[in-house]
Amino acid sequence: MSLPELIAGVEDHEKVLTVFNAGDDVVSDLAGHFDDRNVTVTGEATVSGRPGKFLTLSDEDGIIAAADLSDFRARVNRTDVPIGVEESPYRPILDELDETLFTSWSIDQMMTATREIEDRAFRVGDGALHAGFQYVSTLTGELAVYEGLGRRGLDVHAYASPDEEPPTHEHFTLHIERAREVSESWFVVFDGGNDRTQKCALLAEERAPREFYGFWTYDPDTVDWIIEYLESTYGMIEQ
């Protein structure tokens, strides 16, 4: 299985967010929050109107999470952090929305999620960080960031397709690869160091010019699979 095939597998598992006992305006508002995700938002009502306003998240196997509507809306309406990779614990439904495909993310959205993972790795201060830049020219613009992560003590690996001469670097391993999935994929994967709860990854592919489709995950097994795939496919040879 390749990186694009992993993304396609996530894409096949659409989830449904059902809002109970709330008005159409609430359903519409939540649908707007998730219009860039592979999530369908619907509204329903219980016969008795009880137990009040709540939500459920379902997949093909049934309900996988539930939450109070007011708590959930308070979280998604926050403007200080994105709905995505972050340090604080998720509410139950948001926790289950990792490994759900996002669609048409812009460069700014991708950079926000990327910085969250880089910052987490920097704070932990050990472990391995793997990052795919698509092209060497992109990596050149991020050289100071990744030299700093390497100096911090992280085992940093950068992957890029050649479009210019590689930059001089000291504190990370550079993998120059001509594989199509490297030139078309944006990924940042942190193995958590000695703490499995810190594992996280962002993986996306560019399907339209500067529009990215992919997912983030905190699942340790998925993070481990991505790292094992990168190491076995592209080796540990520095260029």
Secondary structure as UniProt FT lines:
FT   HELIX           3..11
FT   STRAND          15..20
FT   HELIX           24..33
FT   TURN            34..36
FT   STRAND          39..44
FT   TURN            50..51
FT   STRAND          54..59
FT   TURN            60..61
FT   STRAND          62..68
FT   HELIX           69..76
FT   HELIX           92..96
FT   TURN            97..99
FT   STRAND          102..105
FT   HELIX           107..124
FT   STRAND          128..135
FT   HELIX           136..141
FT   HELIX           143..151
FT   TURN            152..153
FT   STRAND          155..161
FT   STRAND          173..176
FT   HELIX           180..184
FT   STRAND          185..190
FT   TURN            193..194
FT   HELIX           196..198
FT   STRAND          200..208
FT   TURN            209..210
FT   STRAND          211..217
FT   HELIX           220..234
//
